[in-house]
Amino acid sequence: MNGDEQLLRGRVYGHDHDDPDPGPRLGHTYVELVGGPLDGLLLDVTDWPPEEIATGAALPTELGQFGAGGRALYDPRPGDAGRFDWSGDSP
């Protein structure tokens, strides 16, 4: 694991890297992102309706194959509501 990967682990997607409390917040619901450029980050799905959670997420990131402007695609893991698995990158 390189330094960038260590920096991301245990953090919530979308929180600033210099946030003094980048971890999960009480009362929120999270899924863990598994694999791909956002591996180990938590995604806050607190306000997502079940239909949206079932479709997964296309998350903007500069860390993926397409760099700035690209998206990392994550799908819900069958049988494990707490994890989204990486399925690829998109421009």
Biopython code that builds the backbone (N, CA, C, O; Angstrom):
import numpy as np
from Bio.PDB.StructureBuilder import StructureBuilder

atoms = [
    (1, "MET", "N", (0.857, -1.172, 0.000)),
    (1, "MET", "CA", (0.000, 0.000, 0.000)),
    (1, "MET", "C", (0.902, 1.234, 0.000)),
    (1, "MET", "O", (1.803, 1.353, 0.831)),
    (2, "ASN", "N", (0.653, 2.149, -0.938)),
    (2, "ASN", "CA", (1.479, 3.358, -0.981)),
    (2, "ASN", "C", (0.925, 4.426, -0.040)),
    (2, "ASN", "O", (-0.121, 4.228, 0.578)),
    (3, "GLY", "N", (1.618, 5.548, 0.070)),
    (3, "GLY", "CA", (1.222, 6.617, 0.988)),
    (3, "GLY", "C", (-0.148, 7.183, 0.691)),
    (3, "GLY", "O", (-0.904, 7.485, 1.614)),
    (4, "ASP", "N", (-0.488, 7.336, -0.599)),
    (4, "ASP", "CA", (-1.810, 7.850, -0.964)),
    (4, "ASP", "C", (-2.911, 6.903, -0.498)),
    (4, "ASP", "O", (-3.947, 7.347, -0.002)),
    (5, "GLU", "N", (-2.685, 5.587, -0.658)),
    (5, "GLU", "CA", (-3.686, 4.615, -0.238)),
    (5, "GLU", "C", (-3.862, 4.637, 1.277)),
    (5, "GLU", "O", (-4.986, 4.542, 1.770)),
    (6, "GLN", "N", (-2.767, 4.760, 2.017)),
    (6, "GLN", "CA", (-2.866, 4.823, 3.467)),
    (6, "GLN", "C", (-3.635, 6.057, 3.911)),
    (6, "GLN", "O", (-4.410, 5.999, 4.866)),
    (7, "LEU", "N", (-3.427, 7.163, 3.230)),
    (7, "LEU", "CA", (-4.101, 8.407, 3.564)),
    (7, "LEU", "C", (-5.616, 8.278, 3.399)),
    (7, "LEU", "O", (-6.373, 8.887, 4.155)),
    (8, "LEU", "N", (-6.064, 7.489, 2.415)),
    (8, "LEU", "CA", (-7.487, 7.363, 2.129)),
    (8, "LEU", "C", (-8.217, 6.409, 3.073)),
    (8, "LEU", "O", (-9.401, 6.615, 3.339)),
    (9, "ARG", "N", (-7.563, 5.392, 3.579)),
    (9, "ARG", "CA", (-8.228, 4.383, 4.402)),
    (9, "ARG", "C", (-8.926, 4.992, 5.615)),
    (9, "ARG", "O", (-8.368, 5.846, 6.305)),
    (10, "GLY", "N", (-10.169, 4.534, 5.866)),
    (10, "GLY", "CA", (-10.928, 4.986, 7.018)),
    (10, "GLY", "C", (-11.553, 6.358, 6.851)),
    (10, "GLY", "O", (-12.137, 6.887, 7.797)),
    (11, "ARG", "N", (-11.444, 6.936, 5.683)),
    (11, "ARG", "CA", (-11.997, 8.263, 5.430)),
    (11, "ARG", "C", (-13.309, 8.134, 4.658)),
    (11, "ARG", "O", (-13.597, 7.114, 4.032)),
    (12, "VAL", "N", (-14.066, 9.181, 4.728)),
    (12, "VAL", "CA", (-15.345, 9.224, 4.025)),
    (12, "VAL", "C", (-15.145, 9.929, 2.684)),
    (12, "VAL", "O", (-14.563, 11.012, 2.618)),
    (13, "TYR", "N", (-15.634, 9.299, 1.622)),
    (13, "TYR", "CA", (-15.553, 9.886, 0.285)),
    (13, "TYR", "C", (-16.208, 11.266, 0.311)),
    (13, "TYR", "O", (-17.311, 11.436, 0.830)),
    (14, "GLY", "N", (-15.511, 12.241, -0.257)),
    (14, "GLY", "CA", (-16.050, 13.590, -0.335)),
    (14, "GLY", "C", (-15.590, 14.524, 0.767)),
    (14, "GLY", "O", (-15.716, 15.742, 0.638)),
    (15, "HIS", "N", (-15.055, 13.972, 1.855)),
    (15, "HIS", "CA", (-14.512, 14.834, 2.907)),
    (15, "HIS", "C", (-13.144, 15.336, 2.468)),
    (15, "HIS", "O", (-12.400, 14.610, 1.809)),
    (16, "ASP", "N", (-12.810, 16.555, 2.821)),
    (16, "ASP", "CA", (-11.508, 17.120, 2.485)),
    (16, "ASP", "C", (-10.396, 16.316, 3.137)),
    (16, "ASP", "O", (-10.551, 15.821, 4.253)),
    (17, "HIS", "N", (-9.270, 16.187, 2.434)),
    (17, "HIS", "CA", (-8.150, 15.425, 2.971)),
    (17, "HIS", "C", (-7.573, 16.055, 4.231)),
    (17, "HIS", "O", (-6.939, 15.365, 5.029)),
    (18, "ASP", "N", (-7.780, 17.350, 4.421)),
    (18, "ASP", "CA", (-7.256, 18.004, 5.620)),
    (18, "ASP", "C", (-8.338, 18.235, 6.681)),
    (18, "ASP", "O", (-8.122, 18.977, 7.639)),
    (19, "ASP", "N", (-9.491, 17.603, 6.506)),
    (19, "ASP", "CA", (-10.567, 17.674, 7.496)),
    (19, "ASP", "C", (-10.036, 17.098, 8.806)),
    (19, "ASP", "O", (-9.500, 15.990, 8.805)),
    (20, "PRO", "N", (-10.166, 17.814, 9.922)),
    (20, "PRO", "CA", (-9.654, 17.296, 11.190)),
    (20, "PRO", "C", (-10.392, 16.038, 11.665)),
    (20, "PRO", "O", (-9.869, 15.296, 12.497)),
    (21, "ASP", "N", (-11.587, 15.793, 11.150)),
    (21, "ASP", "CA", (-12.348, 14.591, 11.505)),
    (21, "ASP", "C", (-12.901, 13.972, 10.219)),
    (21, "ASP", "O", (-14.088, 14.112, 9.925)),
    (22, "PRO", "N", (-12.036, 13.280, 9.445)),
    (22, "PRO", "CA", (-12.459, 12.769, 8.145)),
    (22, "PRO", "C", (-13.227, 11.449, 8.210)),
    (22, "PRO", "O", (-13.632, 10.911, 7.179)),
    (23, "GLY", "N", (-13.426, 10.934, 9.417)),
    (23, "GLY", "CA", (-14.072, 9.637, 9.565)),
    (23, "GLY", "C", (-15.591, 9.721, 9.564)),
    (23, "GLY", "O", (-16.173, 10.791, 9.383)),
    (24, "PRO", "N", (-16.213, 8.574, 9.768)),
    (24, "PRO", "CA", (-17.679, 8.509, 9.772)),
    (24, "PRO", "C", (-18.295, 9.320, 10.905)),
    (24, "PRO", "O", (-17.684, 9.513, 11.957)),
    (25, "ARG", "N", (-19.496, 9.782, 10.673)),
    (25, "ARG", "CA", (-20.222, 10.590, 11.650)),
    (25, "ARG", "C", (-21.371, 9.756, 12.253)),
    (25, "ARG", "O", (-21.996, 8.946, 11.569)),
    (26, "LEU", "N", (-21.620, 9.975, 13.518)),
    (26, "LEU", "CA", (-22.729, 9.280, 14.184)),
    (26, "LEU", "C", (-24.042, 9.579, 13.475)),
    (26, "LEU", "O", (-24.275, 10.700, 13.022)),
    (27, "GLY", "N", (-24.892, 8.572, 13.383)),
    (27, "GLY", "CA", (-26.205, 8.757, 12.785)),
    (27, "GLY", "C", (-26.219, 8.661, 11.272)),
    (27, "GLY", "O", (-27.269, 8.842, 10.656)),
    (28, "HIS", "N", (-25.076, 8.379, 10.656)),
    (28, "HIS", "CA", (-25.005, 8.244, 9.208)),
    (28, "HIS", "C", (-24.845, 6.774, 8.832)),
    (28, "HIS", "O", (-24.360, 5.968, 9.625)),
    (29, "THR", "N", (-25.255, 6.442, 7.626)),
    (29, "THR", "CA", (-25.130, 5.093, 7.101)),
    (29, "THR", "C", (-24.086, 5.114, 5.986)),
    (29, "THR", "O", (-24.124, 5.973, 5.106)),
    (30, "TYR", "N", (-23.153, 4.160, 6.033)),
    (30, "TYR", "CA", (-22.055, 4.119, 5.077)),
    (30, "TYR", "C", (-21.954, 2.749, 4.430)),
    (30, "TYR", "O", (-22.357, 1.739, 5.008)),
    (31, "VAL", "N", (-21.405, 2.734, 3.208)),
    (31, "VAL", "CA", (-20.962, 1.497, 2.586)),
    (31, "VAL", "C", (-19.462, 1.649, 2.341)),
    (31, "VAL", "O", (-18.970, 2.751, 2.101)),
    (32, "GLU", "N", (-18.748, 0.537, 2.404)),
    (32, "GLU", "CA", (-17.311, 0.551, 2.129)),
    (32, "GLU", "C", (-17.083, 0.339, 0.642)),
    (32, "GLU", "O", (-17.688, -0.548, 0.040)),
    (33, "LEU", "N", (-16.218, 1.142, 0.049)),
    (33, "LEU", "CA", (-15.847, 0.985, -1.352)),
    (33, "LEU", "C", (-14.688, -0.010, -1.416)),
    (33, "LEU", "O", (-13.663, 0.169, -0.759)),
    (34, "VAL", "N", (-14.868, -1.065, -2.223)),
    (34, "VAL", "CA", (-13.894, -2.151, -2.274)),
    (34, "VAL", "C", (-13.293, -2.243, -3.671)),
    (34, "VAL", "O", (-14.012, -2.393, -4.658)),
    (35, "GLY", "N", (-11.974, -2.153, -3.744)),
    (35, "GLY", "CA", (-11.265, -2.242, -5.011)),
    (35, "GLY", "C", (-11.225, -0.895, -5.713)),
    (35, "GLY", "O", (-11.860, 0.070, -5.286)),
    (36, "GLY", "N", (-10.466, -0.851, -6.797)),
    (36, "GLY", "CA", (-10.395, 0.358, -7.600)),
    (36, "GLY", "C", (-9.713, 1.514, -6.905)),
    (36, "GLY", "O", (-9.088, 1.335, -5.860)),
    (37, "PRO", "N", (-9.829, 2.698, -7.479)),
    (37, "PRO", "CA", (-9.082, 3.855, -6.979)),
    (37, "PRO", "C", (-9.563, 4.390, -5.631)),
    (37, "PRO", "O", (-8.830, 5.123, -4.967)),
    (38, "LEU", "N", (-10.768, 4.041, -5.220)),
    (38, "LEU", "CA", (-11.303, 4.563, -3.958)),
    (38, "LEU", "C", (-11.389, 3.485, -2.880)),
    (38, "LEU", "O", (-12.120, 3.631, -1.900)),
    (39, "ASP", "N", (-10.639, 2.407, -3.070)),
    (39, "ASP", "CA", (-10.641, 1.277, -2.148)),
    (39, "ASP", "C", (-10.421, 1.731, -0.704)),
    (39, "ASP", "O", (-9.485, 2.474, -0.409)),
    (40, "GLY", "N", (-11.282, 1.280, 0.168)),
    (40, "GLY", "CA", (-11.141, 1.585, 1.584)),
    (40, "GLY", "C", (-11.902, 2.813, 2.057)),
    (40, "GLY", "O", (-12.084, 3.002, 3.259)),
    (41, "LEU", "N", (-12.347, 3.645, 1.129)),
    (41, "LEU", "CA", (-13.140, 4.811, 1.533)),
    (41, "LEU", "C", (-14.549, 4.377, 1.914)),
    (41, "LEU", "O", (-15.029, 3.331, 1.478)),
    (42, "LEU", "N", (-15.191, 5.176, 2.715)),
    (42, "LEU", "CA", (-16.586, 4.967, 3.070)),
    (42, "LEU", "C", (-17.433, 5.958, 2.285)),
    (42, "LEU", "O", (-17.058, 7.120, 2.130)),
    (43, "LEU", "N", (-18.569, 5.496, 1.794)),
    (43, "LEU", "CA", (-19.499, 6.338, 1.054)),
    (43, "LEU", "C", (-20.740, 6.539, 1.896)),
    (43, "LEU", "O", (-21.385, 5.570, 2.297)),
    (44, "ASP", "N", (-21.081, 7.786, 2.168)),
    (44, "ASP", "CA", (-22.255, 8.123, 2.971)),
    (44, "ASP", "C", (-23.513, 7.959, 2.115)),
    (44, "ASP", "O", (-23.716, 8.693, 1.148)),
    (45, "VAL", "N", (-24.349, 6.992, 2.480)),
    (45, "VAL", "CA", (-25.594, 6.735, 1.743)),
    (45, "VAL", "C", (-26.816, 7.029, 2.614)),
    (45, "VAL", "O", (-27.908, 6.521, 2.362)),
    (46, "THR", "N", (-26.616, 7.848, 3.632)),
    (46, "THR", "CA", (-27.664, 8.142, 4.607)),
    (46, "THR", "C", (-28.967, 8.590, 3.961)),
    (46, "THR", "O", (-30.034, 8.093, 4.320)),
    (47, "ASP", "N", (-28.897, 9.511, 3.023)),
    (47, "ASP", "CA", (-30.116, 10.063, 2.432)),
    (47, "ASP", "C", (-30.486, 9.417, 1.100)),
    (47, "ASP", "O", (-31.376, 9.910, 0.406)),
    (48, "TRP", "N", (-29.826, 8.334, 0.734)),
    (48, "TRP", "CA", (-30.118, 7.663, -0.527)),
    (48, "TRP", "C", (-31.350, 6.775, -0.375)),
    (48, "TRP", "O", (-31.445, 6.024, 0.596)),
    (49, "PRO", "N", (-32.293, 6.844, -1.311)),
    (49, "PRO", "CA", (-33.414, 5.897, -1.284)),
    (49, "PRO", "C", (-32.907, 4.500, -1.669)),
    (49, "PRO", "O", (-31.893, 4.384, -2.357)),
    (50, "PRO", "N", (-33.594, 3.454, -1.238)),
    (50, "PRO", "CA", (-33.149, 2.083, -1.533)),
    (50, "PRO", "C", (-32.920, 1.822, -3.021)),
    (50, "PRO", "O", (-32.009, 1.079, -3.385)),
    (51, "GLU", "N", (-33.742, 2.428, -3.882)),
    (51, "GLU", "CA", (-33.582, 2.205, -5.327)),
    (51, "GLU", "C", (-32.233, 2.740, -5.813)),
    (51, "GLU", "O", (-31.599, 2.140, -6.680)),
    (52, "GLU", "N", (-31.801, 3.865, -5.252)),
    (52, "GLU", "CA", (-30.534, 4.460, -5.655)),
    (52, "GLU", "C", (-29.358, 3.624, -5.148)),
    (52, "GLU", "O", (-28.373, 3.435, -5.862)),
    (53, "ILE", "N", (-29.461, 3.129, -3.924)),
    (53, "ILE", "CA", (-28.410, 2.261, -3.385)),
    (53, "ILE", "C", (-28.287, 1.010, -4.248)),
    (53, "ILE", "O", (-27.178, 0.535, -4.492)),
    (54, "ALA", "N", (-29.405, 0.477, -4.707)),
    (54, "ALA", "CA", (-29.410, -0.742, -5.521)),
    (54, "ALA", "C", (-28.731, -0.561, -6.872)),
    (54, "ALA", "O", (-28.296, -1.542, -7.475)),
    (55, "THR", "N", (-28.631, 0.684, -7.363)),
    (55, "THR", "CA", (-27.993, 0.906, -8.659)),
    (55, "THR", "C", (-26.502, 1.179, -8.541)),
    (55, "THR", "O", (-25.795, 1.168, -9.549)),
    (56, "GLY", "N", (-26.010, 1.424, -7.331)),
    (56, "GLY", "CA", (-24.590, 1.689, -7.148)),
    (56, "GLY", "C", (-24.260, 3.154, -7.355)),
    (56, "GLY", "O", (-25.128, 4.020, -7.247)),
    (57, "ALA", "N", (-22.984, 3.428, -7.656)),
    (57, "ALA", "CA", (-22.537, 4.818, -7.726)),
    (57, "ALA", "C", (-21.460, 5.005, -8.787)),
    (57, "ALA", "O", (-20.622, 4.129, -9.003)),
    (58, "ALA", "N", (-21.498, 6.162, -9.444)),
    (58, "ALA", "CA", (-20.446, 6.621, -10.352)),
    (58, "ALA", "C", (-19.832, 7.845, -9.683)),
    (58, "ALA", "O", (-20.409, 8.932, -9.725)),
    (59, "LEU", "N", (-18.678, 7.676, -9.073)),
    (59, "LEU", "CA", (-18.102, 8.696, -8.205)),
    (59, "LEU", "C", (-16.963, 9.450, -8.890)),
    (59, "LEU", "O", (-15.988, 8.839, -9.328)),
    (60, "PRO", "N", (-17.082, 10.769, -8.983)),
    (60, "PRO", "CA", (-15.996, 11.557, -9.570)),
    (60, "PRO", "C", (-14.699, 11.352, -8.787)),
    (60, "PRO", "O", (-14.686, 11.389, -7.556)),
    (61, "THR", "N", (-13.615, 11.137, -9.523)),
    (61, "THR", "CA", (-12.303, 10.992, -8.901)),
    (61, "THR", "C", (-11.202, 11.304, -9.901)),
    (61, "THR", "O", (-11.345, 11.053, -11.098)),
    (62, "GLU", "N", (-10.120, 11.845, -9.405)),
    (62, "GLU", "CA", (-8.936, 12.081, -10.228)),
    (62, "GLU", "C", (-7.995, 10.890, -10.167)),
    (62, "GLU", "O", (-6.987, 10.864, -10.872)),
    (63, "LEU", "N", (-8.309, 9.907, -9.337)),
    (63, "LEU", "CA", (-7.425, 8.774, -9.099)),
    (63, "LEU", "C", (-7.634, 7.620, -10.075)),
    (63, "LEU", "O", (-6.827, 6.692, -10.100)),
    (64, "GLY", "N", (-8.695, 7.653, -10.879)),
    (64, "GLY", "CA", (-9.000, 6.548, -11.775)),
    (64, "GLY", "C", (-8.244, 6.604, -13.089)),
    (64, "GLY", "O", (-7.389, 7.465, -13.294)),
    (65, "GLN", "N", (-8.566, 5.688, -13.963)),
    (65, "GLN", "CA", (-7.919, 5.532, -15.258)),
    (65, "GLN", "C", (-7.998, 6.790, -16.118)),
    (65, "GLN", "O", (-7.092, 7.053, -16.909)),
    (66, "PHE", "N", (-9.066, 7.569, -15.975)),
    (66, "PHE", "CA", (-9.294, 8.723, -16.843)),
    (66, "PHE", "C", (-8.868, 10.048, -16.226)),
    (66, "PHE", "O", (-9.060, 11.102, -16.832)),
    (67, "GLY", "N", (-8.285, 10.006, -15.013)),
    (67, "GLY", "CA", (-7.793, 11.226, -14.374)),
    (67, "GLY", "C", (-8.909, 12.201, -14.057)),
    (67, "GLY", "O", (-10.053, 11.808, -13.830)),
    (68, "ALA", "N", (-8.561, 13.478, -14.044)),
    (68, "ALA", "CA", (-9.532, 14.528, -13.704)),
    (68, "ALA", "C", (-10.744, 14.429, -14.624)),
    (68, "ALA", "O", (-10.598, 14.318, -15.842)),
    (69, "GLY", "N", (-11.914, 14.469, -14.053)),
    (69, "GLY", "CA", (-13.149, 14.369, -14.824)),
    (69, "GLY", "C", (-13.657, 12.946, -14.949)),
    (69, "GLY", "O", (-14.780, 12.728, -15.403)),
    (70, "GLY", "N", (-12.837, 11.960, -14.549)),
    (70, "GLY", "CA", (-13.264, 10.567, -14.628)),
    (70, "GLY", "C", (-14.120, 10.162, -13.443)),
    (70, "GLY", "O", (-14.241, 10.885, -12.454)),
    (71, "ARG", "N", (-14.701, 9.000, -13.573)),
    (71, "ARG", "CA", (-15.545, 8.454, -12.504)),
    (71, "ARG", "C", (-15.150, 7.008, -12.229)),
    (71, "ARG", "O", (-14.792, 6.261, -13.139)),
    (72, "ALA", "N", (-15.222, 6.635, -10.969)),
    (72, "ALA", "CA", (-15.033, 5.247, -10.558)),
    (72, "ALA", "C", (-16.427, 4.658, -10.348)),
    (72, "ALA", "O", (-17.263, 5.247, -9.662)),
    (73, "LEU", "N", (-16.665, 3.505, -10.936)),
    (73, "LEU", "CA", (-17.983, 2.876, -10.875)),
    (73, "LEU", "C", (-17.987, 1.790, -9.805)),
    (73, "LEU", "O", (-17.111, 0.926, -9.780)),
    (74, "TYR", "N", (-18.976, 1.845, -8.927)),
    (74, "TYR", "CA", (-19.104, 0.883, -7.838)),
    (74, "TYR", "C", (-20.523, 0.325, -7.805)),
    (74, "TYR", "O", (-21.502, 1.065, -7.902)),
    (75, "ASP", "N", (-20.610, -1.007, -7.665)),
    (75, "ASP", "CA", (-21.897, -1.699, -7.624)),
    (75, "ASP", "C", (-22.085, -2.361, -6.267)),
    (75, "ASP", "O", (-21.114, -2.799, -5.650)),
    (76, "PRO", "N", (-23.340, -2.438, -5.793)),
    (76, "PRO", "CA", (-23.584, -3.110, -4.517)),
    (76, "PRO", "C", (-23.130, -4.567, -4.591)),
    (76, "PRO", "O", (-23.327, -5.235, -5.606)),
    (77, "ARG", "N", (-22.534, -5.043, -3.534)),
    (77, "ARG", "CA", (-22.110, -6.448, -3.470)),
    (77, "ARG", "C", (-23.327, -7.296, -3.114)),
    (77, "ARG", "O", (-23.960, -7.057, -2.086)),
    (78, "PRO", "N", (-23.666, -8.282, -3.943)),
    (78, "PRO", "CA", (-24.805, -9.145, -3.632)),
    (78, "PRO", "C", (-24.624, -9.825, -2.272)),
    (78, "PRO", "O", (-23.580, -10.414, -1.992)),
    (79, "GLY", "N", (-25.647, -9.735, -1.444)),
    (79, "GLY", "CA", (-25.621, -10.376, -0.139)),
    (79, "GLY", "C", (-24.845, -9.623, 0.928)),
    (79, "GLY", "O", (-24.734, -10.107, 2.054)),
    (80, "ASP", "N", (-24.304, -8.454, 0.606)),
    (80, "ASP", "CA", (-23.545, -7.680, 1.596)),
    (80, "ASP", "C", (-23.870, -6.196, 1.413)),
    (80, "ASP", "O", (-23.219, -5.498, 0.636)),
    (81, "ALA", "N", (-24.867, -5.734, 2.125)),
    (81, "ALA", "CA", (-25.347, -4.360, 1.977)),
    (81, "ALA", "C", (-24.323, -3.319, 2.420)),
    (81, "ALA", "O", (-24.513, -2.130, 2.165)),
    (82, "GLY", "N", (-23.266, -3.731, 3.065)),
    (82, "GLY", "CA", (-22.281, -2.792, 3.575)),
    (82, "GLY", "C", (-21.109, -2.540, 2.645)),
    (82, "GLY", "O", (-20.179, -1.819, 3.006)),
    (83, "ARG", "N", (-21.139, -3.132, 1.428)),
    (83, "ARG", "CA", (-19.995, -2.953, 0.524)),
    (83, "ARG", "C", (-20.449, -2.725, -0.915)),
    (83, "ARG", "O", (-21.408, -3.330, -1.395)),
    (84, "PHE", "N", (-19.729, -1.837, -1.580)),
    (84, "PHE", "CA", (-19.861, -1.616, -3.028)),
    (84, "PHE", "C", (-18.538, -2.047, -3.658)),
    (84, "PHE", "O", (-17.471, -1.628, -3.210)),
    (85, "ASP", "N", (-18.604, -2.878, -4.692)),
    (85, "ASP", "CA", (-17.412, -3.368, -5.375)),
    (85, "ASP", "C", (-17.148, -2.533, -6.632)),
    (85, "ASP", "O", (-18.074, -2.155, -7.350)),
    (86, "TRP", "N", (-15.878, -2.257, -6.877)),
    (86, "TRP", "CA", (-15.459, -1.510, -8.054)),
    (86, "TRP", "C", (-15.737, -2.332, -9.301)),
    (86, "TRP", "O", (-15.421, -3.521, -9.343)),
    (87, "SER", "N", (-16.325, -1.712, -10.317)),
    (87, "SER", "CA", (-16.607, -2.418, -11.569)),
    (87, "SER", "C", (-15.898, -1.779, -12.755)),
    (87, "SER", "O", (-16.028, -2.268, -13.877)),
    (88, "GLY", "N", (-15.156, -0.705, -12.540)),
    (88, "GLY", "CA", (-14.395, -0.078, -13.611)),
    (88, "GLY", "C", (-14.395, 1.429, -13.494)),
    (88, "GLY", "O", (-14.936, 2.000, -12.548)),
    (89, "ASP", "N", (-13.775, 2.060, -14.480)),
    (89, "ASP", "CA", (-13.708, 3.523, -14.537)),
    (89, "ASP", "C", (-14.409, 4.000, -15.796)),
    (89, "ASP", "O", (-14.536, 3.262, -16.773)),
    (90, "SER", "N", (-14.856, 5.230, -15.757)),
    (90, "SER", "CA", (-15.569, 5.829, -16.885)),
    (90, "SER", "C", (-15.057, 7.266, -17.080)),
    (90, "SER", "O", (-14.724, 7.951, -16.114)),
    (91, "PRO", "N", (-15.001, 7.712, -18.354)),
    (91, "PRO", "CA", (-14.568, 9.097, -18.569)),
    (91, "PRO", "C", (-15.597, 10.101, -18.063)),
    (91, "PRO", "O", (-15.385, 11.309, -18.168)),
]
sb = StructureBuilder()
sb.init_structure("model")
sb.init_model(0)
sb.init_chain("A")
sb.init_seg("    ")
for serial, (resi, resn, name, xyz) in enumerate(atoms, 1):
    if name == "N":
        sb.init_residue(resn, " ", resi, " ")
    sb.init_atom(name, np.array(xyz, "f"), 0.0, 1.0, " ", f" {name:<3s}", serial, name[0])
structure = sb.get_structure()
